[in-house]
Amino acid sequence: MSTTTQTRTNGRAPNHATPTFGNPDLPPQGRVNTQGNPESLRSDGPHNEVIESQFPSQMDPPATDISTQPFFWSSFNISPKRIQNGGWARELTSEDFAISEEIAGVNMHLAPGGIRELHWHQTGEWAIMTAGKCRITTIDAEGRPSVDDVEEGDLWFFPPGLPHSLQGLGPKGAEFVLAFDDGRQSESNTLLVTDWIAHTPPDVLSKNFGVPKEVFKNIPLNNLWIFQGEEPGELEADRAASRVERGTDPVIFRLSRSKPVRENSGGRIQVADSRNFKITTVAAALVTIEPGGMREMHWHPNADEWQYFLRGQARMTVFNTGPRATTNDFRPGDVGVVRKNFGHYVENTGKDVMQFLELFRSSRYEEVSLANWFSHLPPELLMQHLNLTREDVEMFPKGSRGVVPV
């Protein structure tokens, strides 16, 4: 009996098709197993057609998917915006997205001159600019300041406890994604300088700064968080006023302009970790995949992978113990999480370039490629595992490609 033309018994399709390549499980899963019994696919209950259209691989999964596992998709597109005069922010923490235990994300916009007020965190703050320009300021634990301008494709990193500010620049302000190295970190749970000043006795403020306490009579009594300010002047003037010194470890990195670690006709991978961006404790890869290309089958042995999709369309299957395999679809603004050591691949399913970020709560980027592993095995060992011939093995790629060529 073939799986494409199933015989019927007493007017009913058999419950157990013979497992075949591309459909290996019992009980069988996927649309392919319902041939001859279309009632198996009936769905007459309420539908949200808009949501269904975004998840074709959930509505009609491949027959190689098996069982279930925690949902690894979320999106800033479904996160409410906190809006103030000067900008807005929306976030995804482990409270919203349970699987995201190692990293929390924030998507923020600042208008030209809009300021994210002076503050600091109990966690590290990694960020990538996705549009516009931004001026950032910080000071390190040795008291050395940094003032920098960043634009699309640039990163910054502030270690835990180091104070900083962000300000949008013209003509369109700044939009960026922040990643904190703790899934519980909320953008609304930061240490704000206006809060501290407002909740410190005036005589203590006077003593601390060596000025009359009346200097502070007009301070804001509620925190500012995001507020509209005047657009700053020239970068070099702000650097001079802040007494920026040479030799301070850079807090920014031009990721999109960096040399790829992998590149071929299928796309490229650009990496920022502590080997080329000394200050960071969050490793990152910017992955660009051409139409028809695919991020090769691989896994990461040192941390969960937090993904942010920048452009294009993607489909990802995650393989887990059990076995479990689940496929989902992603579009710009979506977020995915793949647990440490879980196998996965990411396909470009659109007609345009697809691009996404891979982030890890680790100072170093680490990856294991399935193809690279196979290429370093004794051929006979691989042949016996997968019923291959030596000629089959000779056709396999020799090493890791990162992105499959097209």
C-alpha positions in Angstrom: 0.0 0.0 0.0 1.4 3.4 -0.9 0.9 6.6 1.1 -0.3 8.4 -2.0 -3.1 6.0 -2.8 -4.5 4.4 0.3 -7.0 1.5 0.0 -10.2 1.7 2.0 -11.5 -0.9 4.4 -15.3 -0.9 5.0 -15.5 2.5 3.5 -12.8 4.0 5.8 -9.2 4.9 5.2 -6.6 2.8 7.2 -5.5 4.4 10.4 -1.8 3.4 10.0 -0.1 4.2 6.7 3.3 2.6 6.2 6.0 5.1 7.3 8.0 6.4 4.3 10.8 8.9 3.7 9.4 12.4 4.5 6.6 10.8 6.6 8.3 8.7 9.2 6.0 8.5 12.2 3.4 6.3 13.7 0.7 7.4 14.3 1.2 9.3 11.0 1.0 13.1 11.0 0.3 15.7 8.3 -2.2 16.3 5.5 -0.6 13.6 3.4 -2.1 10.9 5.7 -5.7 12.1 5.2 -5.9 11.1 1.5 -9.2 9.3 0.9 -10.7 10.9 4.0 -11.1 14.6 3.6 -13.3 14.9 6.6 -10.1 14.6 8.7 -9.3 18.2 7.6 -12.7 19.8 8.4 -12.6 22.9 10.6 -16.0 24.5 11.0 -15.4 26.4 14.2 -14.6 30.1 14.5 -11.6 31.3 12.5 -9.4 34.4 12.7 -8.4 34.5 9.0 -5.8 37.3 9.5 -3.9 35.2 12.1 -4.2 32.0 10.1 -2.7 33.7 7.1 0.4 34.5 9.0 1.0 30.9 10.1 0.7 28.6 7.1 3.1 26.1 8.6 1.0 25.9 11.7 -2.2 25.5 9.8 -0.7 22.8 7.4 2.5 21.5 8.9 4.9 19.3 7.0 4.5 15.5 7.6 7.9 15.5 9.2 6.7 17.6 12.1 5.9 15.5 15.2 4.3 16.0 18.6 4.3 19.5 20.2 6.7 21.7 22.1 6.6 25.2 23.7 5.6 27.9 21.2 8.8 29.5 20.0 7.2 32.4 18.2 6.2 35.9 19.4 6.3 39.4 17.9 6.7 43.0 18.8 3.7 43.5 16.5 1.4 42.1 19.2 3.1 44.0 22.1 1.4 47.2 23.3 3.2 50.4 22.9 4.0 52.7 25.8 3.8 56.1 24.2 5.1 59.5 25.5 5.9 62.8 23.9 9.3 62.0 22.4 8.9 58.4 21.5 7.5 55.0 22.4 8.6 51.5 23.4 7.2 47.9 23.5 8.7 44.8 25.0 8.7 41.1 25.2 9.8 39.5 28.5 9.5 36.0 29.9 6.2 37.1 31.4 4.8 37.5 27.9 6.9 34.9 26.1 7.7 32.1 28.5 10.4 30.3 26.5 12.5 33.5 26.4 14.2 33.0 29.8 17.7 34.3 28.9 16.9 37.4 26.9 14.2 40.1 27.1 13.6 42.4 24.1 12.5 46.0 23.7 11.6 47.8 20.5 11.9 51.6 20.9 11.5 54.8 18.8 12.8 58.2 19.7 11.7 61.3 17.8 14.4 63.8 16.7 15.6 65.2 20.0 13.5 62.6 21.9 15.4 61.4 25.0 15.4 58.1 26.9 16.3 59.6 30.2 19.5 59.0 32.1 19.3 55.6 33.7 21.0 52.2 34.3 20.0 48.6 34.6 20.8 45.5 36.7 21.4 43.7 33.5 23.5 44.2 30.4 21.9 46.2 27.5 22.8 45.1 24.0 21.2 47.0 21.1 21.0 47.3 17.3 19.9 50.3 15.3 17.2 49.3 12.8 16.4 52.8 11.4 17.5 56.4 11.7 20.3 57.8 14.0 20.9 58.0 17.7 23.3 59.7 20.1 24.4 57.6 23.0 26.3 58.5 26.2 27.7 56.4 28.9 30.5 56.2 31.5 32.5 53.1 32.4 33.5 51.8 35.9 36.7 53.8 35.8 34.9 57.0 35.2 35.7 57.3 31.4 32.9 58.7 29.3 31.8 57.8 25.8 29.6 59.8 23.4 28.8 58.2 20.0 26.4 58.4 17.1 25.0 55.2 15.8 22.9 54.4 12.7 21.2 51.4 11.0 23.2 48.2 11.5 25.3 49.5 14.4 25.4 48.0 17.9 26.0 49.2 21.4 26.5 47.4 24.7 26.3 48.8 28.2 27.4 46.4 31.0 25.1 46.0 34.0 25.1 49.1 36.3 26.7 51.5 33.9 24.6 54.7 33.3 23.6 55.8 29.9 21.3 57.9 27.8 19.8 57.7 24.3 18.7 60.5 22.0 17.1 60.5 18.6 18.7 62.5 15.8 17.3 64.1 12.7 15.7 63.9 10.3 13.6 60.8 11.4 14.8 60.1 14.9 15.9 56.6 15.9 14.4 53.1 16.1 16.3 50.2 17.6 15.9 46.9 19.4 17.3 46.4 22.9 18.2 43.0 24.3 18.7 42.5 28.1 20.6 39.4 29.3 17.8 38.3 31.6 14.4 37.3 30.3 12.6 39.0 33.2 14.0 42.5 32.6 11.3 45.0 31.8 11.9 48.4 30.2 9.6 49.8 32.9 11.9 48.4 35.6 15.0 50.6 35.3 16.9 52.8 37.7 16.0 56.4 36.6 18.0 59.4 37.7 14.9 61.6 38.0 13.3 59.1 40.4 16.4 59.1 42.6 16.8 62.9 42.7 13.1 63.4 43.5 13.3 60.9 46.4 16.4 62.3 48.0 16.1 65.0 50.8 17.1 68.5 49.4 19.8 69.0 52.1 21.4 65.7 51.0 21.4 66.9 47.4 22.9 70.2 48.5 25.7 68.4 50.4 26.4 65.9 47.7 26.8 68.4 44.8 28.1 71.3 46.8 25.4 73.7 45.7 22.4 75.5 47.4 19.4 73.2 47.8 17.3 75.8 45.9 19.1 74.7 42.8 16.8 71.7 42.8 13.5 73.5 43.4 12.3 72.9 39.9 13.2 69.2 39.5 10.5 66.9 38.0 8.6 65.1 40.7 7.7 62.2 38.4 10.2 60.3 36.2 10.6 61.3 32.6 11.3 57.9 31.0 11.0 59.2 27.5 10.6 62.9 26.8 11.0 65.4 24.0 14.2 67.4 24.2 16.2 69.7 21.8 18.1 67.9 19.2 21.8 67.8 20.1 24.5 69.7 18.2 27.7 68.4 16.6 29.1 65.1 18.0 32.6 66.5 18.5 31.2 69.4 20.6 29.4 67.0 22.9 32.5 64.8 23.2 34.6 67.8 24.2 32.0 68.9 26.7 31.9 65.4 28.2 35.7 65.2 28.3 35.8 62.0 26.3 39.3 60.5 26.4 41.2 58.3 23.9 41.8 54.7 24.8 38.4 53.9 26.3 37.0 50.5 25.2 34.4 51.1 22.4 30.8 50.6 23.4 29.7 50.6 19.8 30.3 48.2 16.9 29.5 48.6 13.2 28.0 45.1 12.7 26.5 45.6 9.2 29.8 46.9 7.9 31.9 44.1 9.4 33.6 41.3 7.4 31.3 38.3 7.1 32.5 35.1 8.8 30.6 33.1 6.2 29.5 34.3 2.7 28.4 32.6 -0.5 25.7 33.0 -3.1 23.0 32.0 -0.5 23.9 34.9 1.9 26.2 35.9 4.6 26.7 35.8 8.4 28.3 38.7 10.3 29.3 38.1 14.0 29.9 40.4 16.9 31.2 38.8 20.1 34.0 39.4 22.6 36.6 38.5 20.1 35.9 41.6 18.0 33.7 43.7 20.3 35.6 43.4 23.6 33.0 44.9 25.9 30.1 42.7 25.1 28.7 39.7 27.0 26.0 39.1 24.4 27.1 37.4 21.2 25.3 38.3 18.0 25.1 37.2 14.4 23.4 39.2 11.6 22.2 36.6 9.0 21.3 37.7 5.5 19.7 35.0 3.3 19.0 35.4 -0.4 15.8 34.2 -2.1 15.9 30.4 -2.2 18.6 30.3 0.4 18.6 28.6 3.8 20.4 28.9 7.1 22.0 25.4 7.3 21.0 22.7 9.8 22.8 23.5 13.1 22.6 24.1 16.8 24.3 26.2 19.5 25.9 24.5 22.4 26.5 27.4 24.8 23.2 29.4 25.0 19.6 29.7 23.8 19.2 31.6 20.5 17.0 34.7 20.6 16.0 35.8 17.1 14.7 39.1 15.7 13.5 39.2 12.1 14.3 42.4 10.3 13.0 41.8 6.8 11.6 39.2 4.4 9.8 36.0 5.2 11.1 32.9 6.9 10.2 29.4 8.0 12.0 27.6 10.8 11.7 24.0 12.0 13.0 23.3 15.5 14.1 19.7 16.4 13.9 18.6 20.1 14.2 15.3 22.0 11.1 13.1 22.1 11.4 13.3 19.1 9.6 16.6 18.6 9.8 18.8 15.5 7.7 21.9 14.9 7.6 24.4 12.0 6.7 28.0 12.2 6.7 31.1 10.0 8.3 34.5 10.7 8.0 38.0 9.3 9.5 41.5 10.1 9.1 42.4 13.8 8.7 38.7 14.9 10.8 37.1 17.6 11.8 33.5 17.9 13.6 31.5 20.6 15.5 28.2 20.0 16.7 26.4 23.2 20.4 25.6 23.6 21.4 22.4 21.6 18.1 22.1 19.7 18.6 21.5 16.0 17.1 24.0 13.6 17.3 25.6 10.1 15.8 28.8 8.7 14.5 29.1 5.1 13.9 32.2 3.1 10.3 31.6 1.9 9.9 34.9 0.1 10.9 36.6 -3.1 13.2 39.1 -1.4 16.2 39.1 0.8 15.5 37.8 4.4 17.5 39.1 7.3 17.4 38.2 11.0 19.5 38.5 14.2 20.7 35.7 16.4 21.5 36.7 20.0 23.0 34.7 22.8 23.6 35.3 26.5 27.2 34.5 26.0 30.4 36.4 25.3 31.2 34.1 22.4 29.4 32.9 19.4 29.4 29.1 19.1 27.7 26.9 16.5 27.7 23.2 15.5 27.0 22.5 11.8 25.4 19.2 11.0 27.1 19.1 7.6 30.5 20.0 9.1 30.1 17.2 11.7 29.2 14.7 8.9 32.3 15.8 6.9 34.6 14.9 9.8 33.3 11.4 10.4 34.8 8.2 9.0 32.8 7.6 5.8 31.9 4.1 6.8 30.3 5.3 10.1 28.1 7.7 8.3 27.2 5.2 5.6 26.0 2.7 8.2 23.9 5.2 10.1 22.0 6.5 7.0 22.2 3.6 4.6 24.4 5.6 2.2 26.9 4.5 -0.4 30.4 5.9 -0.5 29.4 7.9 -3.6 26.6 9.4 -1.6 29.0 10.5 1.1 31.4 12.0 -1.4 28.6 14.4 -2.6 28.1 15.9 0.9 29.7 19.4 1.5 33.1 19.4 3.1 32.7 21.7 6.2 30.3 24.3 7.4 28.7 26.7 4.9 26.6 28.8 7.4 24.1 29.6 4.6 23.3 27.1 1.9 24.3 28.4 -1.5 21.7 29.0 -4.2 
